[in-house]
């Protein structure tokens, strides 16, 4: 094994040891007796999001495949959070890093990539994939390609992935087996990891946990889940940064998912305000999408007389979106009037009635 490769793996393993596991926050809504809601808080990672896990896995995968070496540039196509995490790991390994992203990506995310030493290559349109590959070819770099490798870079059977962490933390709860886990999909890597682990672990323990994936507007994942048509595309991408895609990504695996839930963007924006009241903090957009899906499932469970935990994710913090999702002027520019949706979600959270 090359000296650089050995040292790079040791550096990433040491970083993992320094990073404590993320918190599991329990929220008991009086309207849903026997149906506690848990948030796995991925915003406490060193790079502030769920993508910290993916970034580490992608670097380990690329190193062990022989794709990375000393001083070779790393290029990624990303709307922000994955690029922030990859910039962090590239800096740990003293590798140049370039993020290819849409020009409308939030200034806060761009600033964080640059803070970790990355360079942001902004483009018009949605072809971040082709632009990233061309840039890698021009500079003799490696295109990390999260959208292809996310589902295979993570060891879904264990190694402290997010699925194993959720089930380990739930063991001491009064009802330790989640009835539903609710996540959103960008690459599809998280839903693939959770879906595989649920089948692997629940089969061993004779348990039944189901996986629901929420999908925002301007995304093909829900349609692909229903039709099986992998050729689906859209002309524009999702307004909810980090989730939803205008094409079917290779890492999105529909057969490990039990249910897809469509969530309107106006409901996501309203949910962020409701969550701020319930948790006393601001969360990122995908967390609002997750919360809407979780509430819908909890309402259905209550109506059917079912009980049991529902687990979802806080994917990142709201500070990255001060100039967009939490800005009334931005909402107006997007023609998103959240008043009615906010009232409806508050009623659902406080009464359990849809």
DAGIGI-V473921 format. One record per pair of residues at least 4 apart in sequence whose C-alpha atoms are under 8 Angstrom apart, sorted by the first residue. I is the first residue (numbers start at 1). J is the second residue. Records with the same first field share a line. If there is no record, write none. Layout:
I: J + J
This chain:
1: 5 + 6
2: 6
3: 7
4: 8 + 69 + 70
5: 9 + 63 + 64 + 69
6: 10
7: 11
8: 12 + 63 + 93
9: 13 + 60 + 63
10: 14
11: 15 + 92 + 93
12: 16 + 56 + 60 + 89
13: 17
14: 18
15: 19
16: 20
19: 45 + 46
21: 165
22: 40 + 41 + 42 + 44 + 45
23: 40 + 41 + 42 + 44
24: 38 + 39 + 40 + 41 + 166 + 169
25: 38 + 39 + 40 + 41
26: 36 + 37 + 38 + 39
27: 36 + 37 + 38 + 39
28: 32 + 33 + 35 + 36 + 37
29: 33 + 36 + 37 + 349 + 350
30: 350 + 351
31: 349 + 350 + 351 + 352
32: 36 + 298 + 299 + 302 + 352
33: 307
34: 307 + 308 + 309
35: 298 + 302 + 307 + 308 + 309 + 310
36: 308 + 309 + 310
37: 294 + 309 + 310 + 311 + 312
38: 309 + 310 + 311 + 312
39: 311 + 312 + 313 + 314
40: 166 + 311 + 312 + 313 + 314
41: 313 + 314 + 315 + 316
42: 48 + 49 + 50 + 313 + 314 + 315 + 316
43: 47 + 48 + 49 + 50 + 314 + 315 + 316 + 317
44: 48 + 49
45: 49 + 50 + 52
46: 52
47: 52 + 84 + 85 + 88
48: 52 + 316 + 317
49: 81 + 85 + 315 + 316 + 317
50: 54 + 314 + 315 + 316
51: 55 + 81 + 82 + 85
52: 56 + 82 + 85 + 86
53: 57 + 161 + 162
54: 58 + 82 + 150 + 153 + 154
55: 59 + 82 + 85 + 86 + 89
56: 60 + 85 + 86 + 89
57: 61 + 153 + 154
58: 62 + 144 + 146 + 149 + 150 + 153 + 154
59: 63 + 86 + 89
60: 64 + 153
61: 65 + 153
62: 66 + 67 + 68 + 144
63: 67 + 68 + 69
67: 142
68: 72 + 142
70: 94 + 95
71: 94 + 95 + 96
72: 95 + 96 + 140 + 141 + 142
73: 95 + 96 + 97 + 98 + 136 + 139 + 140 + 141 + 142
74: 90 + 95 + 96 + 97 + 98 + 136 + 141 + 142 + 143 + 144
75: 97 + 98 + 99 + 100 + 132 + 133 + 135 + 136 + 141 + 142 + 143 + 144
76: 83 + 98 + 99 + 100 + 132 + 143 + 144 + 145 + 146
77: 83 + 99 + 100 + 101 + 128 + 129 + 132 + 145 + 146
78: 82 + 83 + 99 + 100 + 101 + 128
79: 83 + 100 + 101 + 102 + 105 + 241 + 242
80: 84 + 101 + 105 + 106 + 109 + 110 + 113 + 241 + 242
81: 85 + 109 + 242
82: 86
83: 87 + 99 + 113
84: 88 + 109 + 112 + 113 + 116
85: 89
86: 90 + 97
87: 91 + 97 + 98 + 113 + 116 + 117 + 118
88: 92 + 113 + 116 + 117
89: 93
90: 94 + 95 + 96 + 97
91: 95 + 96 + 97 + 116 + 117
96: 117 + 118
97: 117 + 118 + 119
98: 118 + 119 + 120 + 121
99: 118 + 119 + 120 + 121 + 132
100: 120 + 121 + 122 + 123 + 128 + 131 + 132
101: 105 + 120 + 121 + 122 + 123 + 128
102: 122 + 123 + 124 + 125 + 126 + 128
103: 122 + 123 + 124
105: 109 + 110 + 241
106: 110 + 320 + 321 + 323 + 324
107: 111
108: 112 + 320 + 321
109: 113 + 320
110: 114 + 120
111: 115
112: 116
113: 117 + 118 + 119 + 120
114: 118 + 119 + 120
123: 128
125: 236
126: 236 + 237
127: 131
128: 132
129: 133 + 145
130: 134
131: 135
132: 136 + 143
133: 137 + 143
134: 138
135: 139 + 141
136: 140 + 141 + 142 + 143
137: 141 + 142
145: 149
146: 150 + 187
147: 187 + 188 + 249 + 250 + 251
148: 187 + 249 + 250 + 251
149: 153 + 189 + 250 + 251
150: 154 + 187 + 188 + 189 + 190 + 251
151: 188 + 189 + 190 + 192 + 193 + 251 + 252
152: 189 + 251
154: 161 + 189 + 193
155: 159 + 161 + 193
156: 161 + 163 + 193 + 194 + 196 + 197
157: 164 + 196 + 197 + 200
158: 163 + 164 + 197
159: 164
160: 164 + 165
161: 165 + 193
162: 166 + 190 + 193 + 194
163: 167 + 193 + 194 + 197 + 198
164: 168 + 197
165: 169
166: 170
167: 171 + 176 + 177
169: 173
170: 175 + 176 + 177 + 178
171: 176 + 177
172: 176
175: 308 + 309
176: 309
177: 207 + 208 + 209 + 308 + 309
178: 209 + 308 + 309 + 310 + 311
179: 208 + 209 + 210 + 308 + 309 + 310
180: 209 + 210 + 211 + 212 + 309 + 310 + 311
181: 209 + 210 + 211 + 212 + 310 + 311 + 312
182: 211 + 212 + 213 + 214 + 290 + 293 + 294 + 310 + 311 + 312 + 313
183: 190 + 191 + 211 + 212 + 213 + 214 + 290 + 312 + 313
184: 191 + 213 + 214 + 215 + 243 + 244 + 286 + 289 + 290
185: 189 + 190 + 191 + 213 + 214 + 215 + 243 + 244 + 252
186: 242 + 243 + 244 + 245
187: 243 + 249 + 250 + 251 + 252
188: 192 + 249 + 251 + 252 + 253
189: 193 + 251 + 252
190: 194
191: 195 + 211 + 213 + 252 + 253 + 256 + 257
192: 196 + 251 + 252 + 253 + 256
193: 197
194: 198 + 211
195: 199 + 211 + 256 + 257
196: 200 + 256
197: 201 + 202
198: 202 + 203 + 209 + 210
199: 203
200: 204
201: 205
202: 206 + 207 + 208 + 209
203: 207
210: 257 + 258
211: 256 + 257 + 258 + 259
212: 257 + 258 + 259 + 260 + 261
213: 257 + 259 + 260 + 261
214: 260 + 261 + 262 + 263 + 289 + 290 + 293
215: 219 + 221 + 222 + 243 + 244 + 260 + 261 + 262 + 263 + 289
216: 238 + 240 + 243 + 244 + 262 + 263 + 264 + 265 + 289
217: 238 + 239 + 244 + 262 + 263 + 264 + 265
218: 234 + 236 + 237 + 238 + 239 + 244 + 245 + 246
219: 234 + 237 + 238 + 244 + 245 + 246 + 247
220: 224 + 232 + 233 + 234 + 244 + 245 + 246 + 247 + 248
221: 225 + 244 + 245 + 247 + 248 + 252
222: 226 + 260 + 261 + 262
223: 227 + 228 + 229
224: 228 + 229 + 230 + 232 + 248 + 254
225: 254 + 260
230: 248
231: 247 + 248
232: 247 + 248
233: 246 + 247 + 248
234: 246 + 247
235: 246
236: 246
237: 244 + 245 + 246
238: 243 + 244 + 245 + 246
239: 265
240: 244 + 265 + 285 + 286
241: 285 + 286
242: 286
243: 286
245: 249
248: 252
253: 257
261: 293
263: 267 + 268 + 289 + 292 + 293
264: 268
265: 269 + 289 + 336
266: 270 + 336 + 337 + 338 + 341
267: 271 + 288 + 289 + 292 + 338 + 341 + 342
268: 272 + 285 + 286 + 288 + 289 + 292
269: 273 + 285 + 288 + 325 + 338
270: 274 + 288 + 338 + 339 + 341 + 342 + 345
271: 275 + 288 + 289 + 291 + 292 + 342 + 345
272: 276 + 282 + 283 + 284 + 285 + 287 + 288
273: 277 + 282 + 342
274: 278 + 342 + 345 + 346
275: 279 + 280 + 281 + 282 + 283 + 288
276: 280 + 281 + 282 + 283
277: 281
281: 318
282: 317 + 318 + 319
283: 287 + 288 + 314 + 315 + 316 + 317 + 318 + 319
284: 288 + 314 + 315 + 316 + 317 + 318 + 319 + 320 + 321
285: 289 + 318 + 321 + 325
286: 290 + 314 + 315
287: 291 + 313 + 314 + 315 + 316
288: 292
289: 293
290: 294 + 312 + 313
291: 295 + 312
292: 296 + 345
293: 297
294: 298 + 310 + 311 + 312
295: 299 + 348 + 349
296: 300 + 354
297: 301
298: 302 + 310
299: 303 + 348 + 352 + 353 + 354
300: 304
301: 305 + 306 + 307
302: 306 + 307 + 352
318: 322 + 326
321: 325 + 326
322: 326 + 327
323: 327 + 330
324: 330 + 331
325: 330 + 331
326: 330
327: 331
328: 332
329: 333
330: 334
331: 335 + 336 + 337
332: 336 + 337
338: 342
339: 343
340: 344
341: 345
342: 346
343: 347
344: 348 + 354
345: 349 + 354
346: 350
347: 351 + 352 + 353 + 354
348: 352 + 353 + 354
